[in-house]
Amino acid sequence: MSNPSRTDVLPIQEVVAKASPSAWLDGLVLSSRPAELTVVLLDGGVRTLTTGAGAPVGEPVAVHPVAELVAVGGVWFSARAEVAVEA
């Protein structure tokens, strides 16, 4: 991801992602709804992201949880993780 395209990515998000390349987590899209992706990570975790990224189920993606980004193909999108609230 040396020179990705960017969609709705803030400059600080790009700086953080480039400063911590080892934080990217690979995964596959588990479900896709308007403005939301659920990704199952290769380490077994699952993340639900609020994002403008559109990706079909099964599409490989990369998630940068620190910079709040998701990479679909060669494009980075802003992606805020939904926080689980315990009752």
C-alpha positions in Angstrom: 0.0 0.0 0.0 2.7 2.4 -1.0 0.4 5.0 -2.7 -3.2 4.2 -2.1 -6.2 6.2 -3.2 -8.1 7.8 -0.4 -11.8 8.4 0.2 -12.9 10.6 3.2 -9.5 10.0 4.9 -8.2 12.8 7.1 -4.5 13.7 6.8 -3.9 12.6 10.4 -5.3 9.1 9.6 -2.9 8.8 6.7 0.0 9.8 8.9 -0.9 7.3 11.6 -1.4 4.5 9.1 2.0 5.2 7.4 3.7 5.5 10.8 2.4 2.1 12.0 2.3 -0.2 9.0 2.4 -3.3 11.2 -1.0 -2.4 12.7 -2.9 -3.4 9.6 -5.1 -6.5 10.1 -6.2 -8.7 7.2 -9.7 -10.0 6.9 -12.7 -10.9 4.8 -16.0 -9.1 4.5 -18.6 -11.1 6.5 -21.5 -8.8 5.8 -22.1 -5.6 3.9 -24.9 -3.1 4.4 -25.1 0.6 3.4 -22.5 2.5 5.5 -21.4 -0.6 7.4 -19.1 -3.5 6.9 -18.6 -6.5 9.2 -15.1 -8.0 8.8 -13.9 -11.3 10.1 -10.2 -10.9 10.7 -7.7 -13.6 10.0 -6.7 -13.7 13.7 -10.4 -14.7 14.5 -11.6 -11.3 15.6 -14.7 -9.6 14.1 -15.1 -5.9 13.6 -18.2 -4.0 12.6 -17.2 -0.7 10.9 -19.1 2.3 10.0 -17.7 3.3 6.6 -18.5 4.5 3.1 -16.5 1.5 1.7 -18.6 -0.8 -0.3 -17.3 -4.4 -0.6 -19.1 -7.6 -1.3 -19.2 -10.5 1.1 -16.0 -12.5 0.9 -13.9 -9.6 -0.4 -10.4 -9.4 1.2 -9.8 -6.2 3.1 -7.3 -4.7 5.6 -8.3 -2.8 8.7 -6.1 -0.3 10.6 -7.8 0.0 14.0 -5.5 2.8 15.2 -6.0 5.0 12.2 -9.6 4.0 11.8 -9.2 2.9 8.1 -10.2 0.1 5.9 -8.4 -0.7 2.7 -10.5 -2.3 -0.1 -8.3 -3.1 -3.0 -6.0 -0.1 -3.4 -8.4 2.4 -1.8 -8.4 3.5 1.8 -11.7 4.6 3.5 -12.3 6.1 6.9 -13.8 3.4 9.1 -15.0 3.9 12.6 -15.4 0.7 14.7 -18.7 0.3 16.4 -18.2 0.0 20.2 -20.1 -2.8 21.9 -22.0 -1.6 24.9 -22.6 -4.1 27.7 -25.8 -4.0 29.7 
